[in-house]
Amino acid sequence: MMKLIFLTILALCNLSFAQAKITQNFSKSDSSIIIKEVKLDSSLSQIKFFENNFFCYKKNKITSLDFSGSEIWQHELIDSINSNFLIEESKIVFLDSNNDLICLDMKTGKVMQSLGIDIAGKAILVSFDYSGNNELIIPKETYSKKAILLFFDNGKLLCLDLETLQEYWRKDFKDEFVTNPTIFNNKIIVGMKSGFVNLIDANNGVLLWKWKEKDTFELSRTIFYSDTKSVYFLDEDESLFSLNLLLGKLNWKIEQTKFISLQMISGETKFIIAQKDNFNIVQIELASGKILKEINLDKSIQKKINHAFQRNAKLFLIAENKILIQMKDTFIEYYSHKNLIVDYVITIGDKFFIKDSQNNFIELQLR
């Protein structure tokens, strides 16, 4: 129902659960941008890259690999993982199926801390820098502000200090979370099963406002975007909404045109990118909802847009198994992959990585 996506690139791995193979045989047209491809076991459920090391999960095991794919450590769990895992301040943090919050040392894989949680169910873990006024019983030894939010699927929300695992606050919203939470400026935007969009203060759990257009308002597949002034999203009817972040009121709505995808470019303050149900790409002014530009896609690249990003002043779109690049007033195919591209990550310089639906990781170089 809710998922968080984690993207990385893994190197040669000979573990029993991750038979990795580096491949560099590509067609002539692709070889100019592909640096290497790493194939992993497609059944891996979580993969994360941090400080040049890799962390994988499968069958009650968390394994750390170096950049060459050699095993650094492996930690076998008594119970399975009941959440995503985070890597924060040299800790790997996750909730297991016995409702224990576990913190592993990312350098050794040894248990540093654990805490029994009195709330049952699966959870989404999100970190943020706490700036509230709640005091902890046991004093902290560092100046760290890092805190962990646990979004349980039954609508309960728990906030803990990461260093000590002491509780800052908890709330029961008596409604199910049905979307991934989006956090910015210590404010949480999340969609509920009842159809409400909730804005929650991450420092104390106070519900600042909730908004719902109609009785039958479905949000289960909604992704929220924000420019810190407004929040933008599509509903199940493919209508586009803009809500005032301060007041929780509707800024504007586009319902005559149906959209199948919405993407916001990091740092962009003037427009948001949307894709119409005829696959055309449009730029929509954030302030007014006015369509500024519309670009037709060639039939050969008419696919649903999953991601968008800018690199070297160029706009790239990831559309199913293709990467498109904007050239003046059109988009052309930049790279075509054999499988669905599910995520990407930008790195320093002229390189970026993509992950496909079979857990293959491809390093690309901009040309």
C-alpha positions in Angstrom: 0.0 0.0 0.0 2.8 2.4 0.8 6.2 2.1 -0.4 9.3 3.9 -0.3 11.7 3.7 -3.0 15.5 3.4 -2.5 18.0 3.7 -5.5 21.7 2.8 -5.8 24.2 1.0 -7.9 25.8 -2.3 -6.8 29.0 -3.9 -8.0 30.1 -7.5 -8.3 28.5 -9.6 -5.6 28.9 -13.4 -5.2 26.6 -13.8 -2.2 24.1 -16.7 -2.3 21.2 -14.3 -2.4 22.7 -11.7 -4.8 24.5 -13.2 -7.8 25.8 -10.1 -9.4 27.3 -9.9 -12.9 28.8 -6.9 -14.6 28.0 -6.6 -18.3 29.5 -4.2 -20.8 28.3 -5.7 -24.1 25.8 -3.2 -25.6 24.8 -2.0 -29.0 26.9 0.7 -30.6 24.2 3.3 -30.1 24.1 2.7 -26.3 27.8 2.2 -25.6 28.6 5.9 -25.6 26.5 6.5 -22.5 26.5 3.2 -20.6 29.5 2.7 -18.3 28.4 -0.6 -16.7 25.5 -2.7 -15.7 25.2 -4.8 -12.5 22.7 -7.6 -12.3 21.3 -8.6 -8.9 18.9 -11.2 -7.6 15.5 -9.8 -8.7 13.9 -11.0 -5.4 15.9 -8.5 -3.2 13.4 -6.4 -1.4 15.5 -3.5 -0.2 18.8 -2.1 -1.5 20.5 1.0 -0.3 23.8 2.8 -1.0 25.5 4.9 1.7 29.1 6.2 2.0 30.3 3.9 -0.8 28.9 0.8 0.8 25.8 -1.2 -0.1 23.1 -2.6 2.2 20.8 -5.4 1.1 17.9 -7.3 2.7 16.5 -10.7 2.0 15.3 -13.7 4.0 15.9 -12.2 7.4 19.4 -11.1 6.6 20.9 -7.6 6.2 24.3 -7.6 4.4 26.8 -4.8 3.9 29.0 -4.9 0.8 31.9 -2.6 -0.3 32.0 -1.0 -3.7 33.6 -4.1 -5.3 30.8 -6.3 -4.0 32.8 -8.0 -1.3 31.0 -8.7 1.9 31.8 -6.5 4.9 29.4 -8.1 7.3 26.1 -10.0 7.5 23.5 -9.8 10.2 20.9 -12.5 10.6 17.6 -11.4 12.1 15.4 -13.5 14.4 12.3 -11.9 12.8 11.6 -10.4 9.4 11.6 -6.7 8.7 8.2 -5.0 9.1 9.2 -1.6 7.7 11.7 0.0 5.3 15.1 0.5 6.8 16.8 3.9 7.3 20.5 4.8 7.4 21.1 7.7 9.7 24.1 8.8 11.8 25.9 5.5 11.2 22.9 3.5 12.2 20.7 1.1 10.2 17.2 1.5 11.7 14.2 -0.8 11.1 11.1 -2.3 12.7 11.0 -6.1 12.9 7.9 -8.3 12.9 8.1 -8.7 16.7 7.5 -4.9 17.0 11.1 -4.2 18.0 12.8 -1.1 16.7 16.4 -2.2 15.9 19.5 -0.1 15.4 22.5 -1.8 13.8 26.0 -0.3 13.6 26.5 0.3 9.9 30.2 -0.4 10.2 29.9 -3.8 11.9 26.3 -4.9 11.7 26.1 -5.4 15.5 23.1 -4.3 17.4 23.6 -0.9 19.1 20.1 -0.4 20.5 16.6 -1.9 20.4 13.3 -0.8 21.7 10.0 -2.7 22.0 7.2 -0.8 20.4 3.7 -1.2 21.9 2.0 -0.6 18.5 1.5 -3.6 16.2 1.5 -3.5 12.5 3.7 -2.5 9.5 5.2 0.9 9.5 6.9 3.4 7.2 10.0 5.0 8.9 11.0 8.6 8.0 13.7 10.7 9.6 13.8 14.5 10.1 15.6 17.1 12.3 13.5 17.6 15.4 13.1 21.3 16.4 10.3 21.0 19.0 10.1 21.8 22.7 9.5 18.4 24.2 12.1 17.4 26.8 13.6 13.9 27.1 13.8 12.2 30.5 17.4 10.9 29.9 19.7 13.7 28.7 21.3 13.3 25.3 25.1 13.0 25.0 25.4 14.8 21.6 23.8 17.7 19.9 22.1 15.5 17.3 18.5 16.6 16.4 17.7 13.6 14.3 14.4 11.9 15.0 12.4 9.0 13.6 8.8 9.0 12.6 7.0 5.6 12.5 3.8 5.7 10.4 1.8 2.6 11.3 -0.8 1.5 8.7 -3.5 1.7 11.3 -3.2 5.5 11.6 -0.9 5.6 14.7 2.1 7.9 14.5 5.1 7.7 16.8 8.1 10.1 17.1 11.3 9.0 18.7 14.7 10.6 19.3 17.2 8.6 17.2 20.1 8.9 19.6 18.3 7.6 22.7 15.1 6.1 21.3 13.1 8.1 23.8 9.6 9.1 22.8 8.9 12.7 21.8 5.2 12.2 21.1 2.6 9.9 19.7 -0.8 10.3 18.0 -3.7 8.1 16.9 -5.5 9.6 13.9 -8.1 6.8 13.9 -7.8 6.6 10.2 -5.4 4.6 8.0 -2.4 6.2 6.2 -2.7 5.3 2.5 0.1 7.3 0.9 3.8 7.8 1.5 4.3 10.8 3.9 6.0 13.8 2.4 8.0 16.0 4.9 9.3 19.5 4.4 10.1 22.3 6.9 9.0 19.8 9.6 5.5 19.5 8.2 4.0 16.2 7.1 1.6 15.8 4.2 -0.1 12.4 4.1 -3.3 11.0 2.6 -5.8 9.1 4.6 -8.2 6.2 3.8 -11.1 8.5 4.6 -10.1 10.7 1.7 -8.6 13.6 3.8 -5.3 15.2 3.0 -3.7 15.8 6.4 -1.0 18.4 7.3 0.7 17.4 10.6 3.4 19.2 12.6 6.3 16.8 12.9 7.6 18.5 16.1 4.5 17.7 18.1 2.0 15.6 16.1 -0.6 18.3 16.0 -3.0 18.1 13.1 -2.7 21.6 11.5 -5.5 21.1 9.0 -7.2 18.4 6.9 -8.9 18.9 3.5 -11.2 16.8 1.5 -13.0 17.8 -1.7 -15.9 15.3 -1.6 -17.2 12.3 0.3 -15.7 9.8 -2.2 -12.2 11.1 -2.5 -9.6 8.4 -3.2 -5.9 9.0 -2.5 -4.4 5.6 -2.3 -2.1 6.1 -5.3 -1.4 9.8 -4.7 2.0 11.3 -4.5 2.3 14.8 -3.0 4.7 17.5 -4.2 5.4 20.9 -2.5 7.2 24.1 -3.2 6.8 25.0 0.5 3.9 27.4 -0.3 1.4 24.9 -1.8 1.0 21.2 -2.2 0.2 19.6 -5.6 -1.3 16.2 -6.3 -3.5 14.0 -8.6 -6.6 12.2 -7.4 -8.0 8.9 -8.7 -10.1 10.8 -11.2 -6.9 12.2 -12.7 -7.7 15.8 -11.7 -4.9 18.1 -10.6 -5.1 20.0 -7.3 -3.2 22.8 -5.6 -3.8 23.4 -1.9 -2.6 26.4 0.1 -0.1 24.9 2.6 -0.7 27.5 5.3 -4.5 27.6 5.2 -5.4 24.1 3.8 -7.6 25.6 1.2 -7.9 25.0 -2.5 -5.8 27.3 -4.7 -6.9 25.9 -8.0 -8.1 22.7 -9.7 -7.9 21.3 -13.2 -10.5 18.7 -13.9 -11.5 19.2 -17.6 -8.1 17.9 -18.6 -7.1 14.5 -17.3 -3.6 13.8 -16.2 -1.9 10.4 -15.8 1.4 11.7 -14.2 2.7 14.6 -12.2 6.4 15.5 -11.6 8.1 18.3 -9.8 11.7 19.3 -10.7 13.8 19.9 -7.6 14.4 23.6 -7.0 11.8 24.7 -9.6 9.6 27.5 -8.4 7.6 28.5 -11.4 6.0 25.4 -13.0 5.2 21.7 -12.4 5.3 19.0 -15.2 2.2 16.9 -15.9 1.3 14.4 -18.5 -2.1 14.4 -20.1 -4.1 11.2 -20.9 -3.1 11.6 -24.5 0.6 11.4 -23.4 1.3 15.1 -24.1 3.7 16.8 -21.7 2.6 20.2 -20.2 4.2 22.8 -18.0 1.7 24.2 -15.5 2.3 27.5 -13.7 2.4 26.9 -10.0 0.7 30.1 -9.0 -2.3 30.0 -11.3 -2.7 26.5 -12.7 -2.4 27.9 -16.2 -0.9 25.7 -18.9 2.3 27.4 -20.1 3.5 25.0 -22.7 2.3 21.7 -24.3 4.6 19.3 -26.1 3.4 16.4 -28.2 5.3 13.1 -27.9 6.1 11.1 -31.0 4.1 7.8 -31.1 7.3 5.8 -30.6 7.9 7.4 -27.2 4.3 7.8 -26.0 4.7 6.2 -22.6 3.7 7.1 -19.0 6.2 9.4 -17.3 7.5 8.0 -14.0 10.2 10.5 -13.1 11.7 13.8 -14.2 15.0 15.6 -13.5 17.3 18.3 -14.7 20.9 17.9 -15.4 23.3 20.4 -17.0 20.3 22.6 -17.8 18.6 19.8 -19.7 15.3 18.2 -18.8 15.1 14.4 -18.7 12.0 12.3 -18.4 11.9 8.6 -17.5 9.0 7.0 -19.3 8.6 3.3 -18.6 11.7 1.7 -20.3 12.9 4.9 -21.9 14.8 8.1 -20.9 13.7 11.1 -22.9 15.6 14.4 -23.2 14.1 17.8 -24.1 15.5 19.4 -27.3 14.0 22.8 -27.7 10.2 22.3 -28.1 10.2 18.5 -28.3 11.4 15.4 -26.6 13.6 12.7 -28.2 14.7 9.3 -27.0 18.0 9.5 -25.1 18.2 5.8 -23.9 16.1 2.7 -24.3 16.3 -0.1 -21.8 15.1 -3.7 -22.0 13.1 -3.5 -18.7 10.9 -1.0 -16.9 13.0 1.7 -15.2 11.7 2.2 -11.7 14.1 4.7 -10.2 17.2 6.8 -10.7 19.8 8.7 -8.7 21.9 11.7 -9.7 25.6 11.8 -8.8 28.4 14.3 -9.0 29.7 15.1 -12.5 28.1 13.8 -15.7 26.9 10.4 -14.4 23.7 9.1 -13.1 22.3 5.6 -12.2 19.0 3.9 -13.0 17.4 0.8 -11.5 15.1 -1.4 -13.5 12.3 -3.7 -12.4 14.6 -6.8 -12.3 17.1 -5.2 -9.9 19.6 -4.4 -12.6 21.6 -1.2 -12.0 23.0 0.7 -14.9 25.5 3.6 -14.7 25.0 6.1 -17.4 27.2 9.0 -18.6 25.6 12.1 -20.1 26.7 12.8 -23.6 
